[in-house]
């Protein structure tokens, strides 16, 4: 989940960090809809804290672009236009494609085995009949892409990509209905990335990862 360089590292006190982490995960898991109002009083009661740590957490989440603080009005879950979402995924796909390119040239055999194991785990979630594996898939998906980042051996780029992944998961959860269906199809994209990385075919890994990200229903463009 969040890295040492995530926003929580600069949130003030311990309680504010706890509220930040819990509320952020709720946002990424799709507990709130885009544009939904967030009431400080309700959040304070839910987390059993005072107003100050809630406001500190909300300011950090606003910096993450997950919520919007409107002076004299209140706080709401961020809402983005279709054009903004499409542009984001266009850029995000190419960022992740570059990471996959480097991963294919730098991965170890142990990392490759772990990547294969993660794909198997996601395959099992995709076979669940009622789509109940959505949230577990969301977390497993992050584990898989975090491993690709580790293979790439590019810590600075991985930290930047971590923030992009937060926004990607948020958009899928709040603007795209979450990972409630099509899990087997999405994991097929992971398999293509895995095969290219296993073959140390950097160009194919980049293309497969880019295509996988752009397969999101929120990304109108295709490669």
N, CA, C and O of each residue as an XYZ file, in Angstrom:
892
protein
N       0.853     -1.176      0.000
C       0.000      0.000      0.000
C       0.899      1.240      0.000
O       1.939      1.221     -0.657
N       0.530      2.353      0.733
C       1.313      3.565      0.568
C       2.787      3.390      0.885
O       3.139      2.699      1.841
N       3.643      4.005      0.099
C       5.088      3.925      0.301
C       5.527      4.921      1.356
O       4.726      5.712      1.854
N       6.805      4.875      1.690
C       7.345      5.792      2.689
C       7.264      7.229      2.224
O       7.321      8.155      3.032
N       7.130      7.419      0.905
C       7.097      8.763      0.361
C       5.684      9.224      0.056
O       5.494     10.228     -0.630
N       4.671      8.489      0.567
C       3.296      8.872      0.304
C       2.918     10.087      1.139
O       3.670     10.519      2.013
N       1.741     10.628      0.853
C       1.293     11.851      1.522
C       1.250     11.687      3.034
O       1.449     12.659      3.762
N       0.988     10.446      3.533
C       0.876     10.241      4.972
C       2.151     10.612      5.703
O       2.117     10.918      6.895
N       3.284     10.590      4.998
C       4.555     10.910      5.642
C       4.628     12.371      6.067
O       5.436     12.724      6.926
N       3.785     13.233      5.470
C       3.838     14.652      5.802
C       2.570     15.124      6.494
O       2.442     16.310      6.801
N       1.616     14.207      6.749
C       0.447     14.574      7.537
C       0.893     14.752      8.977
O       1.690     13.963      9.486
N       0.380     15.788      9.638
C       0.849     16.190     10.959
C       0.965     15.113     12.012
O       2.000     14.453     12.108
N      -0.098     14.918     12.822
C      -0.007     14.026     13.956
C      -0.417     12.599     13.652
O      -0.861     12.274     12.551
N      -0.253     11.755     14.667
C      -0.565     10.330     14.508
C      -2.036     10.116     14.173
O      -2.355      9.320     13.290
N      -2.934     10.810     14.859
C      -4.359     10.641     14.595
C      -4.720     11.096     13.192
O      -5.530     10.460     12.516
N      -4.123     12.195     12.754
C      -4.389     12.680     11.400
C      -3.920     11.663     10.363
O      -4.591     11.457      9.352
N      -2.774     11.028     10.605
C      -2.285     10.006      9.689
C      -3.240      8.825      9.626
O      -3.499      8.285      8.550
N      -3.765      8.423     10.784
C      -4.687      7.299     10.814
C      -5.967      7.620     10.048
O      -6.461      6.795      9.281
N      -6.500      8.822     10.259
C      -7.710      9.225      9.537
C      -7.424      9.296      8.040
O      -8.232      8.848      7.226
N      -6.272      9.859      7.682
C      -5.883      9.971      6.278
C      -5.832      8.602      5.610
O      -6.393      8.413      4.531
N      -5.165      7.652      6.245
C      -5.013      6.330      5.656
C      -6.358      5.619      5.517
O      -6.632      5.008      4.484
N      -7.184      5.692      6.535
C      -8.467      4.987      6.497
C      -9.412      5.617      5.483
O     -10.065      4.910      4.716
N      -9.487      6.945      5.477
C     -10.389      7.608      4.546
C      -9.898      7.452      3.112
O     -10.695      7.282      2.189
N      -8.596      7.510      2.934
C      -8.044      7.317      1.593
C      -8.379      5.927      1.064
O      -8.774      5.780     -0.093
N      -8.224      4.905      1.909
C      -8.541      3.556      1.453
C     -10.021      3.420      1.130
O     -10.385      2.728      0.179
N     -10.877      4.071      1.909
C     -12.311      4.052      1.609
C     -12.590      4.695      0.251
O     -13.443      4.222     -0.499
N     -11.876      5.764     -0.060
C     -12.044      6.427     -1.353
C     -11.568      5.533     -2.490
O     -12.227      5.445     -3.526
N     -10.429      4.868     -2.305
C      -9.889      3.996     -3.344
C     -10.729      2.737     -3.522
O     -10.774      2.164     -4.611
N     -11.394      2.306     -2.454
C     -12.229      1.106     -2.525
C     -13.624      1.398     -3.064
O     -14.414      0.478     -3.277
N     -13.936      2.691     -3.288
C     -15.234      3.047     -3.846
C     -16.357      3.172     -2.841
O     -17.526      3.043     -3.205
N     -16.031      3.418     -1.591
C     -17.092      3.583     -0.593
C     -17.911      4.840     -0.861
O     -19.098      4.886     -0.540
N     -17.290      5.853     -1.443
C     -17.979      7.111     -1.734
C     -18.071      7.323     -3.241
O     -17.171      6.935     -3.985
N     -19.156      7.937     -3.682
C     -19.317      8.256     -5.092
C     -18.655      9.594     -5.409
O     -18.474     10.432     -4.525
N     -18.298      9.785     -6.668
C     -17.750     11.068     -7.104
C     -18.777     12.163     -6.847
O     -19.954     12.012     -7.176
N     -18.326     13.261     -6.260
C     -19.204     14.376     -5.965
C     -19.931     14.278     -4.642
O     -20.631     15.215     -4.257
N     -19.782     13.154     -3.925
C     -20.468     12.980     -2.646
C     -19.920     13.954     -1.604
O     -18.719     14.220     -1.563
N     -20.799     14.478     -0.773
C     -20.387     15.372      0.306
C     -19.744     14.577      1.433
O     -20.203     13.489      1.779
N     -18.681     15.131      1.999
C     -18.026     14.559      3.168
C     -18.214     15.535      4.318
O     -17.726     16.664      4.272
N     -18.919     15.095      5.340
C     -19.217     15.957      6.476
C     -18.183     15.753      7.572
O     -17.983     14.635      8.048
N     -17.534     16.825      7.965
C     -16.488     16.736      8.977
C     -17.036     16.149     10.266
O     -16.375     15.333     10.909
N     -18.242     16.559     10.648
C     -18.838     16.060     11.885
C     -19.020     14.548     11.846
O     -18.717     13.858     12.819
N     -19.513     14.036     10.722
C     -19.713     12.591     10.598
C     -18.388     11.844     10.612
O     -18.271     10.791     11.239
N     -17.394     12.386      9.924
C     -16.083     11.745      9.916
C     -15.462     11.760     11.307
O     -14.836     10.788     11.730
N     -15.641     12.862     12.006
C     -15.112     12.968     13.366
C     -15.740     11.914     14.265
O     -15.048     11.276     15.059
N     -17.058     11.729     14.140
C     -17.750     10.735     14.960
C     -17.346      9.315     14.560
O     -17.168      8.450     15.418
N     -17.203      9.083     13.258
C     -16.859      7.738     12.792
C     -15.481      7.311     13.271
O     -15.285      6.164     13.673
N     -14.524      8.239     13.229
C     -13.157      7.899     13.595
C     -12.847      8.196     15.063
O     -11.743      7.931     15.539
N     -13.831      8.748     15.772
C     -13.670      9.022     17.201
C     -12.464      9.911     17.483
O     -11.638      9.613     18.346
N     -12.382     11.010     16.733
C     -11.306     11.977     16.920
C     -11.908     13.374     16.931
O     -13.100     13.553     16.683
N     -11.068     14.361     17.220
C     -11.522     15.744     17.184
C     -11.537     16.268     15.745
O     -11.161     15.555     14.815
N     -11.967     17.495     15.573
C     -12.067     18.078     14.230
C     -10.700     18.275     13.578
O     -10.572     18.122     12.363
N      -9.676     18.613     14.366
C      -8.375     18.959     13.791
C      -7.746     17.832     12.962
O      -7.348     18.085     11.825
N      -7.638     16.594     13.483
C      -7.037     15.542     12.646
C      -7.857     15.238     11.393
O      -7.297     14.855     10.366
N      -9.172     15.403     11.470
C     -10.003     15.192     10.278
C      -9.670     16.240      9.224
O      -9.525     15.914      8.046
N      -9.550     17.493      9.642
C      -9.242     18.551      8.683
C      -7.836     18.381      8.109
O      -7.622     18.630      6.923
N      -6.873     17.961      8.938
C      -5.519     17.712      8.425
C      -5.547     16.620      7.368
O      -4.905     16.743      6.325
N      -6.289     15.551      7.635
C      -6.390     14.448      6.679
C      -7.055     14.905      5.389
O      -6.618     14.537      4.298
N      -8.097     15.697      5.507
C      -8.810     16.173      4.317
C      -7.928     17.097      3.482
O      -7.983     17.060      2.253
N      -7.125     17.916      4.130
C      -6.217     18.785      3.363
C      -5.191     17.952      2.589
O      -4.848     18.285      1.455
N      -4.700     16.863      3.208
C      -3.751     15.997      2.517
C      -4.432     15.278      1.356
O      -3.829     15.114      0.296
N      -5.670     14.852      1.539
C      -6.411     14.180      0.471
C      -6.747     15.149     -0.658
O      -6.838     14.751     -1.820
N      -6.929     16.418     -0.312
C      -7.141     17.430     -1.351
C      -5.871     17.604     -2.175
O      -5.938     17.779     -3.392
N      -4.709     17.556     -1.513
C      -3.437     17.638     -2.234
C      -3.247     16.409     -3.131
O      -2.582     16.491     -4.163
N      -3.831     15.274     -2.737
C      -3.804     14.051     -3.555
C      -4.812     14.110     -4.696
O      -4.832     13.233     -5.559
N      -5.656     15.156     -4.699
C      -6.714     15.349     -5.707
C      -7.841     14.335     -5.575
O      -8.546     14.058     -6.546
N      -8.014     13.786     -4.385
C      -9.096     12.828     -4.158
C     -10.342     13.496     -3.591
O     -11.448     12.980     -3.754
N     -10.177     14.629     -2.933
C     -11.317     15.404     -2.439
C     -11.117     16.869     -2.790
O     -10.007     17.303     -3.100
N     -12.199     17.614     -2.738
C     -12.155     19.053     -2.992
C     -12.687     19.788     -1.768
O     -13.784     19.503     -1.287
N     -11.900     20.735     -1.273
C     -12.341     21.565     -0.154
C     -12.842     22.881     -0.732
O     -12.085     23.617     -1.364
N     -14.115     23.172     -0.514
C     -14.734     24.383     -1.032
C     -14.971     25.346      0.125
O     -15.854     25.103      0.948
N     -14.210     26.427      0.208
C     -14.364     27.377      1.319
C     -15.804     27.843      1.475
O     -16.468     28.180      0.494
N     -16.274     27.859      2.692
C     -17.619     28.296      3.047
C     -18.710     27.362      2.530
O     -19.898     27.644      2.688
N     -18.308     26.255      1.915
C     -19.307     25.315      1.377
C     -19.161     23.943      2.017
O     -20.122     23.417      2.578
N     -17.971     23.357      1.941
C     -17.761     22.046      2.519
C     -16.733     21.247      1.754
O     -15.918     21.801      1.017
N     -16.775     19.943      1.934
C     -15.824     19.032      1.297
C     -16.610     17.995      0.504
O     -17.630     17.486      0.969
N     -16.132     17.692     -0.686
C     -16.783     16.664     -1.482
C     -15.740     15.795     -2.165
O     -14.596     16.206     -2.362
N     -16.153     14.597     -2.519
C     -15.288     13.689     -3.264
C     -15.071     14.279     -4.662
O     -16.020     14.731     -5.303
N     -13.838     14.272     -5.121
C     -13.509     14.895     -6.407
C     -14.285     14.243     -7.553
O     -14.509     13.033     -7.579
N     -14.682     15.097     -8.495
C     -15.346     14.627     -9.707
C     -14.583     15.198    -10.903
O     -14.279     16.390    -10.948
N     -14.277     14.323    -11.877
C     -13.525     14.731    -13.054
C     -14.345     14.508    -14.310
O     -15.168     13.595    -14.375
N     -14.114     15.345    -15.302
C     -14.829     15.219    -16.561
C     -14.303     14.019    -17.340
O     -13.178     13.577    -17.104
N     -15.107     13.480    -18.272
C     -14.618     12.362    -19.102
C     -13.324     12.697    -19.835
O     -12.446     11.844    -19.963
N     -13.200     13.921    -20.312
C     -11.974     14.309    -21.027
C     -10.768     14.280    -20.101
O      -9.691     13.848    -20.512
N     -10.927     14.734    -18.849
C      -9.823     14.704    -17.891
C      -9.418     13.269    -17.578
O      -8.231     12.954    -17.485
N     -10.415     12.403    -17.417
C     -10.140     11.002    -17.105
C      -9.418     10.324    -18.267
O      -8.444      9.602    -18.059
N      -9.893     10.555    -19.483
C      -9.263      9.943    -20.650
C      -7.814     10.389    -20.794
O      -6.934      9.575    -21.074
N      -7.565     11.684    -20.603
C      -6.199     12.195    -20.711
C      -5.301     11.596    -19.637
O      -4.147     11.259    -19.898
N      -5.839     11.466    -18.429
C      -5.056     10.862    -17.345
C      -4.606      9.460    -17.727
O      -3.428      9.131    -17.597
N      -5.541      8.626    -18.201
C      -5.182      7.248    -18.518
C      -4.233      7.175    -19.712
O      -3.408      6.265    -19.792
N      -4.342      8.112    -20.624
C      -3.416      8.157    -21.760
C      -1.983      8.349    -21.272
O      -1.061      7.689    -21.751
N      -1.804      9.261    -20.310
C      -0.477      9.525    -19.746
C      -0.037      8.385    -18.828
O       1.108      7.936    -18.886
N      -0.944      7.930    -17.996
C      -0.644      6.875    -17.035
C      -0.194      5.595    -17.739
O       0.749      4.936    -17.299
N      -0.873      5.246    -18.836
C      -0.536      4.026    -19.572
C       0.890      4.059    -20.079
O       1.592      3.048    -20.041
N       1.314      5.199    -20.546
C       2.667      5.312    -21.083
C       3.714      5.318    -19.974
O       4.830      4.837    -20.169
N       3.363      5.853    -18.826
C       4.266      5.788    -17.674
C       4.482      4.341    -17.248
O       5.616      3.910    -17.036
N       3.393      3.597    -17.125
C       3.503      2.194    -16.721
C       4.173      1.356    -17.802
O       4.882      0.397    -17.501
N       3.946      1.722    -19.065
C       4.624      1.015    -20.142
C       6.129      1.139    -20.032
O       6.854      0.169    -20.250
N       6.600      2.329    -19.694
C       8.033      2.539    -19.507
C       8.584      1.718    -18.358
O       9.702      1.208    -18.438
N       7.806      1.586    -17.283
C       8.251      0.767    -16.155
C       8.366     -0.702    -16.572
O       9.311     -1.389    -16.184
N       7.396     -1.178    -17.366
C       7.438     -2.569    -17.815
C       8.643     -2.810    -18.731
O       9.263     -3.873    -18.685
N       8.967     -1.823    -19.557
C      10.135     -1.923    -20.436
C      11.394     -2.174    -19.610
O      12.172     -3.082    -19.905
N      11.588     -1.352    -18.564
C      12.775     -1.522    -17.721
C      12.716     -2.826    -16.937
O      13.742     -3.472    -16.724
N      11.511     -3.216    -16.504
C      11.366     -4.456    -15.739
C      11.836     -5.660    -16.547
O      12.448     -6.578    -16.001
N      11.551     -5.656    -17.849
C      11.943     -6.779    -18.696
C      13.459     -6.920    -18.806
O      13.970     -8.015    -19.039
N      14.164     -5.825    -18.642
C      15.618     -5.864    -18.787
C      16.336     -6.072    -17.457
O      17.531     -6.369    -17.438
N      15.611     -5.918    -16.336
C      16.288     -5.917    -15.039
C      15.748     -6.945    -14.042
O      16.320     -7.108    -12.964
N      14.687     -7.622    -14.372
C      14.032     -8.516    -13.408
C      14.924     -9.697    -13.051
O      15.810    -10.088    -13.810
N      14.660    -10.258    -11.862
C      15.357    -11.471    -11.433
C      14.429    -12.666    -11.625
O      13.228    -12.499    -11.841
N      14.984    -13.859    -11.547
C      14.165    -15.067    -11.669
C      13.195    -15.181    -10.492
O      12.062    -15.631    -10.659
N      13.640    -14.774     -9.307
C      12.766    -14.829     -8.137
C      11.580    -13.873     -8.306
O      10.450    -14.223     -7.967
N      11.834    -12.675     -8.827
C      10.752    -11.728     -9.070
C       9.787    -12.251    -10.129
O       8.574    -12.068    -10.021
N      10.332    -12.900    -11.148
C       9.482    -13.457    -12.195
C       8.553    -14.526    -11.620
O       7.376    -14.583    -11.975
N       9.074    -15.360    -10.744
C       8.247    -16.399    -10.109
C       7.156    -15.768     -9.262
O       6.024    -16.253     -9.241
N       7.489    -14.683     -8.560
C       6.495    -13.989     -7.732
C       5.420    -13.353     -8.612
O       4.240    -13.366     -8.262
N       5.827    -12.800     -9.750
C       4.860    -12.188    -10.665
C       3.892    -13.243    -11.195
O       2.692    -12.988    -11.297
N       4.399    -14.408    -11.528
C       3.548    -15.495    -11.990
C       2.560    -15.919    -10.908
O       1.394    -16.192    -11.195
N       3.035    -15.974     -9.654
C       2.172    -16.342     -8.534
C       1.054    -15.325     -8.344
O      -0.087    -15.696     -8.068
N       1.380    -14.040     -8.491
C       0.366    -12.998     -8.355
C      -0.680    -13.110     -9.462
O      -1.871    -12.931     -9.207
N      -0.248    -13.403    -10.681
C      -1.200    -13.597    -11.781
C      -2.135    -14.760    -11.479
O      -3.332    -14.682    -11.755
N      -1.597    -15.840    -10.914
C      -2.430    -16.987    -10.549
C      -3.455    -16.601     -9.498
O      -4.610    -17.021     -9.564
N      -3.032    -15.801     -8.531
C      -3.943    -15.361     -7.476
C      -5.073    -14.526     -8.051
O      -6.228    -14.684     -7.654
N      -4.752    -13.637     -8.983
C      -5.772    -12.796     -9.595
C      -6.692    -13.612    -10.492
O      -7.877    -13.298    -10.612
N      -6.162    -14.656    -11.124
C      -7.007    -15.555    -11.921
C      -8.089    -16.184    -11.047
O      -9.241    -16.290    -11.467
N      -7.731    -16.594     -9.854
C      -8.713    -17.231     -8.964
C      -9.804    -16.247     -8.570
O     -10.968    -16.629     -8.450
N      -9.439    -14.975     -8.365
C     -10.446    -13.963     -8.034
C     -11.390    -13.746     -9.208
O     -12.588    -13.533     -9.022
N     -10.839    -13.802    -10.425
C     -11.656    -13.588    -11.602
C     -12.664    -14.690    -11.842
O     -13.636    -14.486    -12.569
N     -12.454    -15.860    -11.244
C     -13.364    -16.985    -11.445
C     -14.529    -16.992    -10.460
O     -15.423    -17.830    -10.577
N     -14.535    -16.083     -9.500
C     -15.641    -16.026     -8.543
C     -16.920    -15.654     -9.284
O     -16.910    -14.716    -10.081
N     -18.016    -16.359     -9.042
C     -19.224    -16.183     -9.860
C     -19.980    -14.881     -9.637
O     -20.648    -14.407    -10.556
N     -19.900    -14.299     -8.476
C     -20.737    -13.141     -8.178
C     -19.994    -11.813     -8.218
O     -20.529    -10.790     -7.789
N     -18.770    -11.821     -8.728
C     -18.016    -10.572     -8.787
C     -17.568    -10.065     -7.433
O     -17.205     -8.897     -7.292
N     -17.590    -10.950     -6.416
C     -17.259    -10.517     -5.055
C     -15.774    -10.293     -4.844
O     -15.367     -9.835     -3.777
N     -14.956    -10.609     -5.842
C     -13.516    -10.447     -5.677
C     -13.012     -9.078     -6.058
O     -11.802     -8.878     -6.155
N     -13.908     -8.118     -6.278
C     -13.505     -6.813     -6.783
C     -12.493     -6.083     -5.932
O     -11.461     -5.647     -6.441
N     -12.768     -5.938     -4.628
C     -11.855     -5.201     -3.755
C     -10.543     -5.965     -3.590
O      -9.469     -5.365     -3.590
N     -10.631     -7.295     -3.449
C      -9.411     -8.100     -3.340
C      -8.585     -7.989     -4.622
O      -7.355     -7.969     -4.578
N      -9.274     -7.919     -5.765
C      -8.566     -7.750     -7.040
C      -7.865     -6.399     -7.072
O      -6.729     -6.296     -7.535
N      -8.535     -5.372     -6.584
C      -7.939     -4.032     -6.541
C      -6.616     -4.065     -5.798
O      -5.623     -3.511     -6.271
N      -6.594     -4.708     -4.641
C      -5.377     -4.764     -3.832
C      -4.326     -5.658     -4.482
O      -3.140     -5.327     -4.480
N      -4.760     -6.799     -5.042
C      -3.819     -7.683     -5.711
C      -3.219     -7.044     -6.950
O      -2.048     -7.257     -7.267
N      -4.023     -6.265     -7.642
C      -3.550     -5.545     -8.819
C      -2.434     -4.581     -8.439
O      -1.434     -4.464     -9.147
N      -2.616     -3.893     -7.315
C      -1.570     -2.974     -6.856
C      -0.304     -3.738     -6.494
O       0.801     -3.283     -6.789
N      -0.457     -4.896     -5.856
C       0.716     -5.711     -5.506
C       1.488     -6.104     -6.768
O       2.718     -6.073     -6.790
N       0.753     -6.472     -7.807
C       1.396     -6.905     -9.046
C       2.178     -5.761     -9.686
O       3.328     -5.938    -10.087
N       1.558     -4.600     -9.779
C       2.235     -3.484    -10.430
C       3.369     -2.934     -9.567
O       4.357     -2.421    -10.093
N       3.230     -3.039     -8.244
C       4.330     -2.649     -7.362
C       5.541     -3.551     -7.601
O       6.683     -3.092     -7.557
N       5.287     -4.825     -7.852
C       6.377     -5.753     -8.150
C       7.046     -5.393     -9.475
O       8.270     -5.452     -9.583
N       6.255     -5.020    -10.485
C       6.848     -4.579    -11.749
C       7.737     -3.368    -11.516
O       8.802     -3.256    -12.124
N       7.317     -2.464    -10.647
C       8.136     -1.299    -10.316
C       9.442     -1.734     -9.667
O      10.505     -1.193     -9.972
N       9.359     -2.717     -8.768
C      10.576     -3.198     -8.108
C      11.519     -3.826     -9.133
O      12.735     -3.655     -9.041
N      10.976     -4.544    -10.095
C      11.793     -5.121    -11.160
C      12.526     -4.044    -11.950
O      13.671     -4.235    -12.362
N      11.858     -2.908    -12.159
C      12.438     -1.829    -12.959
C      13.615     -1.151    -12.274
O      14.423     -0.496    -12.934
N      13.721     -1.302    -10.955
C      14.822     -0.716    -10.184
C      14.931      0.791    -10.439
O      16.002      1.316    -10.744
N      13.788      1.466    -10.305
C      13.726      2.921    -10.511
C      12.901      3.532     -9.383
O      11.738      3.882     -9.584
N      13.503      3.662     -8.186
C      12.735      4.086     -7.012
C      12.027      5.427     -7.169
O      10.874      5.562     -6.758
N      12.692      6.419     -7.754
C      12.064      7.728     -7.901
C      10.843      7.636     -8.814
O       9.779      8.166     -8.490
N      10.997      6.971     -9.942
C       9.873      6.795    -10.862
C       8.757      5.991    -10.206
O       7.579      6.252    -10.450
N       9.119      5.016     -9.376
C       8.110      4.196     -8.700
C       7.304      5.033     -7.715
O       6.093      4.848     -7.589
N       7.965      5.953     -7.017
C       7.238      6.816     -6.085
C       6.253      7.715     -6.825
O       5.133      7.928     -6.361
N       6.667      8.236     -7.963
C       5.765      9.073     -8.760
C       4.600      8.230     -9.272
O       3.446      8.659     -9.238
N       4.916      7.028     -9.745
C       3.880      6.143    -10.265
C       2.916      5.721     -9.169
O       1.739      5.485     -9.440
N       3.397      5.622     -7.937
C       2.534      5.263     -6.816
C       1.387      6.258     -6.694
O       0.237      5.862     -6.499
N       1.691      7.535     -6.808
C       0.638      8.551     -6.731
C      -0.328      8.436     -7.905
O      -1.530      8.645     -7.741
N       0.188      8.105     -9.084
C      -0.676      7.912    -10.246
C      -1.589      6.703    -10.037
O      -2.749      6.715    -10.449
N      -1.063      5.667     -9.399
C      -1.887      4.492     -9.140
C      -3.020      4.814     -8.179
O      -4.136      4.322     -8.344
N      -2.739      5.641     -7.171
C      -3.808      6.062     -6.266
C      -4.937      6.719     -7.049
O      -6.110      6.404     -6.849
N      -4.573      7.634     -7.939
C      -5.588      8.342     -8.712
C      -6.296      7.386     -9.669
O      -7.507      7.494     -9.862
N      -5.560      6.457    -10.266
C      -6.177      5.472    -11.154
C      -7.213      4.630    -10.409
O      -8.335      4.463    -10.887
N      -6.844      4.103     -9.248
C      -7.788      3.297     -8.475
C      -8.997      4.125     -8.048
O     -10.129      3.643     -8.057
N      -8.739      5.371     -7.675
C      -9.832      6.266     -7.285
C     -10.806      6.473     -8.445
O     -12.021      6.390     -8.262
N     -10.276      6.740     -9.627
C     -11.131      6.988    -10.790
C     -11.928      5.745    -11.160
O     -13.113      5.839    -11.480
N     -11.291      4.589    -11.119
C     -12.008      3.347    -11.436
C     -13.113      3.098    -10.420
O     -14.204      2.661    -10.785
N     -12.838      3.374     -9.142
C     -13.817      3.123     -8.090
C     -14.974      4.114     -8.113
O     -16.118      3.731     -7.868
N     -14.692      5.386     -8.404
C     -15.716      6.425     -8.271
C     -16.333      6.867     -9.593
O     -17.453      7.378     -9.616
N     -15.611      6.676    -10.688
C     -16.118      7.109    -11.990
C     -16.412      5.934    -12.933
O     -17.048      6.111    -13.972
N     -15.949      4.748    -12.567
C     -16.081      3.623    -13.490
C     -16.712      2.380    -12.923
O     -16.691      1.335    -13.573
N     -17.277      2.454    -11.728
C     -17.989      1.304    -11.178
C     -17.133      0.278    -10.475
O     -17.642     -0.748    -10.025
N     -15.829      0.535    -10.370
C     -14.958     -0.376     -9.642
C     -14.611     -1.624    -10.424
O     -14.999     -1.785    -11.581
N     -13.860     -2.516     -9.758
C     -13.481     -3.790    -10.368
C     -14.561     -4.823    -10.036
O     -14.305     -5.776     -9.301
N     -15.766     -4.632    -10.577
C     -16.869     -5.528    -10.245
C     -17.085     -6.610    -11.286
O     -17.842     -7.551    -11.045
N     -16.447     -6.502    -12.422
C     -16.640     -7.497    -13.473
C     -15.471     -7.475    -14.435
O     -14.634     -6.574    -14.391
N     -15.417     -8.464    -15.298
C     -14.371     -8.531    -16.300
C     -12.990     -8.774    -15.735
O     -11.993     -8.399    -16.352
N     -12.913     -9.407    -14.550
C     -11.608     -9.588    -13.917
C     -10.735    -10.559    -14.711
O      -9.526    -10.358    -14.827
N     -11.348    -11.609    -15.255
C     -10.560    -12.569    -16.024
C      -9.953    -11.905    -17.256
O      -8.806    -12.171    -17.615
N     -10.737    -11.038    -17.901
C     -10.234    -10.343    -19.080
C      -9.085     -9.413    -18.728
O      -8.095     -9.323    -19.454
N      -9.230     -8.726    -17.607
C      -8.168     -7.806    -17.198
C      -6.894     -8.570    -16.843
O      -5.790     -8.109    -17.137
N      -7.041     -9.722    -16.220
C      -5.834    -10.466    -15.863
C      -5.164    -11.064    -17.092
O      -3.979    -11.393    -17.047
N      -5.905    -11.210    -18.197
C      -5.264    -11.644    -19.436
C      -4.193    -10.639    -19.854
O      -3.148    -11.015    -20.384
N      -4.467     -9.351    -19.609
C      -3.467     -8.327    -19.893
C      -2.229     -8.495    -19.041
O      -1.112     -8.268    -19.506
N      -2.425     -8.894    -17.785
C      -1.276     -9.164    -16.913
C      -0.443    -10.314    -17.477
O       0.786    -10.271    -17.444
N      -1.112    -11.330    -17.990
C      -0.405    -12.478    -18.546
C       0.467    -12.070    -19.731
O       1.584    -12.566    -19.878
N      -0.031    -11.180    -20.568
C       0.760    -10.717    -21.703
C       2.000     -9.968    -21.226
O       3.080    -10.115    -21.797
N       1.839     -9.166    -20.177
C       2.988     -8.460    -19.599
C       3.973     -9.465    -19.012
O       5.181     -9.356    -19.223
N       3.453    -10.441    -18.278
C       4.294    -11.476    -17.673
C       5.109    -12.214    -18.732
O       6.313    -12.412    -18.572
N       4.447    -12.618    -19.809
C       5.145    -13.376    -20.856
C       6.273    -12.555    -21.482
O       7.354    -13.078    -21.749
N       6.012    -11.262    -21.714
C       7.036    -10.410    -22.320
C       8.203    -10.187    -21.373
O       9.358    -10.197    -21.797
N       7.911     -9.985    -20.093
C       8.982     -9.802    -19.110
C       9.790    -11.083    -18.971
O      11.015    -11.041    -18.858
N       9.096    -12.235    -18.981
C       9.795    -13.514    -18.879
C      10.762    -13.713    -20.045
O      11.847    -14.271    -19.880
N      10.350    -13.248    -21.227
C      11.191    -13.383    -22.424
C      12.239    -12.278    -22.523
O      13.030    -12.253    -23.466
N      12.246    -11.368    -21.553
C      13.121    -10.194    -21.575
C      12.931     -9.374    -22.869
O      13.871     -8.792    -23.409
N      11.695     -9.360    -23.328
C      11.338     -8.603    -24.529
C      10.792     -7.252    -24.083
O       9.590     -7.098    -23.869
N      11.688     -6.273    -23.946
C      11.321     -4.988    -23.361
C      10.256     -4.262    -24.182
O       9.312     -3.709    -23.618
N      10.399     -4.259    -25.503
C       9.438     -3.541    -26.331
C       8.048     -4.155    -26.250
O       7.054     -3.432    -26.183
N       7.969     -5.476    -26.254
C       6.668     -6.142    -26.133
C       6.066     -5.909    -24.748
O       4.849     -5.765    -24.624
N       6.900     -5.870    -23.703
C       6.413     -5.603    -22.349
C       5.810     -4.210    -22.270
O       4.760     -4.013    -21.657
N       6.477     -3.243    -22.894
C       5.962     -1.873    -22.892
C       4.615     -1.796    -23.611
O       3.673     -1.183    -23.110
N       4.531     -2.414    -24.776
C       3.276     -2.395    -25.543
C       2.160     -3.099    -24.778
O       1.035     -2.602    -24.726
N       2.465     -4.255    -24.182
C       1.449     -5.021    -23.460
C       0.939     -4.253    -22.242
O      -0.263     -4.243    -21.978
N       1.837     -3.615    -21.505
C       1.414     -2.856    -20.330
C       0.586     -1.636    -20.736
O      -0.435     -1.341    -20.115
N       1.023     -0.935    -21.769
C       0.270      0.227    -22.239
C      -1.128     -0.193    -22.668
O      -2.112      0.457    -22.316
N      -1.215     -1.274    -23.425
C      -2.511     -1.767    -23.887
C      -3.376     -2.195    -22.705
O      -4.586     -1.968    -22.705
N      -2.761     -2.811    -21.698
C      -3.499     -3.259    -20.514
C      -4.130     -2.081    -19.773
O      -5.301     -2.139    -19.400
N      -3.365     -1.023    -19.561
C      -3.909      0.146    -18.859
C      -5.021      0.788    -19.676
O      -6.047      1.184    -19.123
N      -4.828      0.893    -20.981
C      -5.829      1.528    -21.819
C      -7.051      0.663    -22.053
O      -8.019      1.111    -22.668
N      -7.021     -0.589    -21.566
C      -8.200     -1.449    -21.645
C      -9.236     -1.077    -20.596
O     -10.344     -1.614    -20.601
N      -8.885     -0.159    -19.691
C      -9.859      0.299    -18.701
C     -11.063      0.910    -19.404
O     -10.896      1.634    -20.385
N     -12.282      0.632    -18.921
C     -13.474      1.242    -19.527
C     -13.428      2.768    -19.508
O     -14.127      3.422    -20.282
N     -12.609      3.332    -18.628
C     -12.529      4.797    -18.534
C     -11.602      5.399    -19.575
O     -11.601      6.614    -19.770
N     -10.816      4.575    -20.242
C      -9.889      5.075    -21.249
C     -10.503      4.852    -22.632
O     -10.580      3.721    -23.110
N     -10.934      5.932    -23.261
C     -11.650      5.814    -24.525
C     -10.725      5.459    -25.680
O     -11.164      4.897    -26.683
N      -9.431      5.791    -25.535
C      -8.501      5.522    -26.624
C      -7.943      4.113    -26.494
O      -7.982      3.527    -25.412
N      -7.434      3.574    -27.568
C      -6.851      2.240    -27.579
C      -5.535      2.271    -28.349
O      -5.290      3.175    -29.148
N      -4.688      1.266    -28.095
C      -3.467      1.130    -28.881
C      -3.612     -0.082    -29.788
O      -2.697     -0.395    -30.550
